[in-house]
Amino acid sequence: MIRDPHSMTCQEFQEQMADLIGSGQDVANHPHLAGCPNCRALLADLQTIAEAARQLLPVDPPDDDLWGRIELAIRKEEGSLGPE
């Protein structure tokens, strides 16, 4: 049973926070946060940590031929690719 977001406790909200963030929803507009400075501060801290992590480990796009190389490696390992 999903509880009314307006009457969630901090524990209930925090237990669902990862799922809310992962769903792509704008968690900052969640009704619980309107009246809960503790959970707003927690969310702000998590966003700061996530941004710092993105800066530490930038994600570069894969090479254009990545999937072709993966397919070739799989075929070689399976033995379905004859001699070159």
Beta strands, then each sheet from edge to edge (+ up, - down):
end
